[in-house]
């Protein structure tokens, strides 16, 4: 399941990850490098399992189970915050 940012959400890369701004509500979210990597994977057409593999590639000490849990958790948090929708 790939995702896309909602039309009113803007993303800006930062030195430590990414910032998302909902232009309608004025709320913003700061993502660390891990969450930013997962989001980039998801909006690039990957699903959560692919995002988990990207995490493992970026952080080789991360176990497959932890990477899958992190990718799923980040995906769920982005959806619950209404920042993303299915692509």
Secondary structure, DSSP 4 states (H G I P E B T S, - for coil): --EEE-TTEEEEEETTEEEEEETTT--EEEEEHHHHHHHHHHHTT--HHHHHHHHHHH-TTS-HHHHHHHHHHHHHHHHHTT-EEE-
